[in-house]
């Protein structure tokens, strides 16, 4: 097992934070979530209030490192996702790595009940992707033809294994998922998650909110290895890798 490192986030340079999240393999799927100390995935229905400036530094590094950012339509709508943009310094870092200035945005939806005129589609700096079940009526996806590519896989629900394979066929090999809980739960059930990056926020929310993983039940528990702990403002920023993975 690799040695677990504990560091203060504000003692790390940007280069050190980027290095701390270097993916172990060319094909990699990491999930980024925030949770209260007592396990709530949301506060007042949103994940944003659980997050702070402290963990947003890591959040932004993870976005800068990915080829494609995947999020469910419920999360996109509830959290108010707009067009996917990065700060000038994050774009400069990507250029230095030989990457396009911004990742591709991919939205997962069972129904495609989204607005194709929304900024996440219509104002995207790179053509986004809509991931839907293959048996969805064409009338649902046709309005997106001008603003997004459509990946249609699965019957009645998205086939996540096929969807992630389709992203990689497009050269989008480093995948970052930002939820929501149902998407995460389905990725776990499909055994597709290589890494969980979890911020534990120093808040007690109490009963009610969902966990970070919901949706389809998994048939087994999958072991993880803790690789590092970053502390910032009372937040614990944890990086877990699949137990069978070696860096």
C-alpha positions as CSV (number, residue, x, y, z in Angstrom):
1,X,0.0,0.0,0.0
2,X,1.3,3.5,-0.9
3,X,2.2,5.8,1.9
4,X,-0.6,8.2,2.9
5,X,0.6,11.8,2.9
6,X,-1.0,14.5,5.1
7,X,-0.5,18.1,4.0
8,X,-1.8,21.6,4.6
9,X,-3.3,22.7,1.3
10,X,-2.2,26.3,1.7
11,X,1.4,25.1,2.0
12,X,1.4,23.6,-1.5
13,X,2.2,25.4,-4.7
14,X,-0.1,25.1,-7.7
15,X,2.4,22.8,-9.4
16,X,2.4,20.6,-6.3
17,X,-1.4,20.4,-6.3
18,X,-1.4,19.4,-10.0
19,X,1.2,16.8,-9.3
20,X,-0.8,15.4,-6.3
21,X,-3.7,14.6,-8.7
22,X,-1.7,13.2,-11.6
23,X,-3.7,10.3,-13.0
24,X,-2.0,6.8,-12.7
25,X,-3.2,5.7,-16.2
26,X,-4.1,7.2,-19.6
27,X,-7.7,6.0,-19.2
28,X,-9.0,7.2,-15.8
29,X,-12.4,8.0,-14.3
30,X,-12.4,10.1,-11.2
31,X,-15.4,11.3,-9.2
32,X,-15.3,14.5,-7.2
33,X,-17.8,15.1,-4.4
34,X,-18.2,17.1,-1.2
35,X,-20.0,15.7,1.9
36,X,-20.9,17.1,5.3
37,X,-19.0,15.4,8.2
38,X,-22.2,13.4,8.9
39,X,-22.5,12.1,5.3
40,X,-25.0,14.5,3.6
41,X,-24.4,15.2,-0.1
42,X,-26.4,18.4,0.0
43,X,-27.5,21.3,2.2
44,X,-30.8,22.9,1.4
45,X,-30.9,20.8,-1.8
46,X,-27.5,21.8,-3.2
47,X,-23.9,20.7,-2.8
48,X,-22.6,24.2,-3.2
49,X,-23.3,25.3,0.4
50,X,-21.1,22.4,1.6
51,X,-18.2,23.7,-0.4
52,X,-15.9,26.6,0.3
53,X,-13.0,28.5,-1.2
54,X,-10.7,26.0,0.5
55,X,-11.7,22.9,-1.6
56,X,-12.5,24.9,-4.7
57,X,-8.8,25.1,-5.4
58,X,-8.7,21.3,-5.8
59,X,-12.0,21.4,-7.7
60,X,-10.5,23.7,-10.3
61,X,-7.3,21.6,-10.6
62,X,-9.4,18.5,-11.3
63,X,-11.4,20.3,-14.0
64,X,-8.1,21.5,-15.5
65,X,-6.8,18.0,-15.6
66,X,-9.7,16.3,-17.3
67,X,-10.6,15.8,-21.0
68,X,-14.3,15.7,-20.3
69,X,-16.5,16.7,-17.4
70,X,-19.5,14.5,-16.9
71,X,-22.5,15.6,-14.9
72,X,-26.1,14.4,-14.6
73,X,-28.9,16.7,-15.9
74,X,-30.4,17.0,-12.3
75,X,-27.0,18.4,-11.0
76,X,-26.6,20.6,-14.0
77,X,-30.0,22.1,-13.5
78,X,-30.0,22.4,-9.7
79,X,-26.5,23.7,-9.4
80,X,-26.9,26.2,-12.3
81,X,-24.1,25.0,-14.5
82,X,-23.3,27.5,-17.3
83,X,-20.8,27.2,-20.1
84,X,-17.7,25.4,-19.1
85,X,-14.9,27.9,-18.7
86,X,-11.6,27.9,-16.8
87,X,-9.5,30.8,-15.5
88,X,-6.6,32.1,-17.6
89,X,-4.0,30.4,-15.5
90,X,-5.8,27.0,-15.8
91,X,-6.1,27.4,-19.5
92,X,-2.4,28.3,-19.7
93,X,-1.5,25.2,-17.7
94,X,-3.6,23.1,-20.2
95,X,-1.9,24.7,-23.2
96,X,1.5,23.8,-21.6
97,X,0.4,20.2,-21.4
98,X,-0.6,20.2,-25.1
99,X,-4.3,20.1,-24.2
100,X,-7.2,22.2,-25.5
101,X,-7.9,25.3,-23.3
102,X,-11.0,23.8,-21.8
103,X,-12.5,20.3,-21.4
104,X,-15.6,19.0,-23.1
105,X,-18.8,19.1,-21.1
106,X,-21.0,16.0,-21.2
107,X,-24.5,15.9,-19.7
108,X,-26.2,12.7,-18.8
109,X,-30.0,12.6,-19.1
110,X,-32.6,9.8,-19.2
111,X,-35.2,12.1,-20.8
112,X,-33.3,14.9,-22.5
113,X,-35.7,17.4,-20.8
114,X,-33.2,20.2,-21.0
115,X,-33.1,23.5,-22.8
116,X,-30.8,23.4,-25.9
117,X,-30.7,27.2,-25.6
118,X,-29.1,27.1,-22.1
119,X,-25.6,28.4,-21.8
120,X,-24.1,25.0,-21.0
121,X,-25.0,24.0,-24.6
122,X,-25.5,27.2,-26.7
123,X,-22.4,29.1,-25.3
124,X,-20.0,26.2,-24.8
125,X,-16.4,27.0,-25.9
126,X,-16.2,23.4,-27.2
127,X,-19.1,21.4,-28.6
128,X,-20.7,19.6,-25.6
129,X,-22.1,16.0,-25.5
130,X,-25.5,14.8,-24.5
131,X,-25.6,11.2,-23.2
132,X,-29.0,9.5,-23.4
133,X,-30.6,6.1,-23.6
134,X,-30.7,4.7,-27.2
135,X,-34.4,4.1,-27.1
136,X,-35.3,7.7,-26.4
137,X,-37.5,9.1,-29.1
138,X,-35.6,11.1,-31.7
139,X,-38.0,14.0,-31.1
140,X,-36.3,14.4,-27.7
141,X,-32.8,14.7,-29.0
142,X,-33.4,16.4,-32.4
143,X,-33.5,19.9,-30.8
144,X,-29.9,19.4,-29.6
145,X,-28.5,18.6,-33.1
146,X,-27.1,22.1,-33.6
147,X,-25.5,22.6,-30.2
148,X,-24.3,19.1,-29.1
149,X,-23.2,15.7,-30.1
150,X,-25.5,12.9,-28.9
151,X,-24.2,9.6,-27.5
152,X,-27.2,7.2,-27.3
153,X,-26.5,4.0,-25.4
154,X,-28.7,1.7,-23.3
155,X,-32.3,0.7,-23.1
156,X,-34.5,2.6,-20.6
157,X,-31.5,4.0,-19.0
158,X,-28.0,5.1,-19.9
159,X,-25.5,2.2,-20.4
160,X,-22.6,3.8,-18.5
161,X,-19.9,1.3,-19.7
162,X,-20.8,2.0,-23.3
163,X,-21.1,5.7,-22.7
164,X,-17.6,6.0,-21.1
165,X,-16.2,3.8,-23.9
166,X,-17.7,6.2,-26.5
167,X,-16.1,9.2,-24.8
168,X,-12.7,7.5,-24.9
169,X,-13.2,6.6,-28.6
170,X,-13.4,10.4,-29.1
171,X,-10.1,10.8,-27.4
172,X,-11.7,11.9,-24.1
173,X,-9.7,9.5,-21.9
174,X,-9.4,11.4,-18.6
175,X,-13.0,11.6,-17.3
176,X,-14.1,13.7,-14.3
177,X,-17.6,13.1,-12.9
178,X,-19.2,15.8,-10.6
179,X,-22.3,13.8,-9.9
180,X,-25.0,13.9,-9.0
181,X,-25.5,11.0,-6.5
182,X,-27.5,8.9,-9.0
183,X,-24.8,9.1,-11.7
184,X,-22.2,8.2,-9.1
185,X,-24.2,5.3,-7.8
186,X,-24.7,4.0,-11.4
187,X,-21.0,4.3,-12.1
188,X,-20.1,2.4,-9.0
189,X,-22.7,-0.3,-9.9
190,X,-21.1,-0.6,-13.3
191,X,-17.6,-0.9,-11.7
192,X,-16.2,2.1,-13.6
193,X,-14.9,4.3,-10.9
194,X,-11.1,4.5,-10.6
195,X,-10.8,7.3,-8.1
196,X,-12.9,9.2,-5.5
197,X,-11.9,12.7,-4.5
198,X,-14.0,13.6,-1.5
199,X,-14.1,16.7,0.6
200,X,-15.4,16.3,4.1
201,X,-16.9,19.6,5.1
202,X,-16.8,20.5,8.9
203,X,-20.6,20.7,9.1
204,X,-23.3,18.7,10.7
205,X,-26.4,18.7,8.5
206,X,-28.6,16.1,10.2
207,X,-31.1,13.7,8.8
208,X,-32.7,14.1,5.4
209,X,-30.3,14.8,2.6
210,X,-29.1,12.0,0.2
211,X,-25.8,10.3,0.4
212,X,-23.2,11.0,-2.3
213,X,-24.1,7.7,-4.1
214,X,-27.7,6.8,-4.8
215,X,-29.5,5.1,-7.7
216,X,-28.8,1.5,-8.7
217,X,-27.6,-0.8,-6.0
218,X,-24.1,-2.2,-6.3
219,X,-23.5,-6.0,-5.9
220,X,-20.4,-5.7,-3.9
221,X,-18.2,-3.3,-1.9
222,X,-15.1,-2.2,-3.7
223,X,-11.9,-1.5,-1.7
224,X,-10.2,1.8,-1.9
225,X,-6.7,3.0,-0.9
226,X,-6.3,6.4,0.7
227,X,-3.5,8.2,-1.1
228,X,-3.5,11.6,0.6
229,X,-5.2,14.0,3.0
230,X,-5.2,17.7,2.4
231,X,-6.5,20.0,5.2
232,X,-7.8,23.4,4.5
233,X,-10.0,25.5,6.8
234,X,-11.2,22.5,8.7
235,X,-12.1,20.6,5.4
236,X,-10.5,17.2,4.8
237,X,-9.8,16.7,1.1
238,X,-9.3,13.0,0.5
239,X,-8.0,11.2,-2.5
240,X,-9.0,7.5,-2.8
241,X,-7.9,5.1,-5.5
242,X,-9.2,1.7,-6.3
243,X,-7.3,-0.8,-4.1
244,X,-6.0,-2.8,-7.0
245,X,-4.4,0.2,-8.7
246,X,-0.7,0.9,-8.4
247,X,0.9,4.3,-9.2
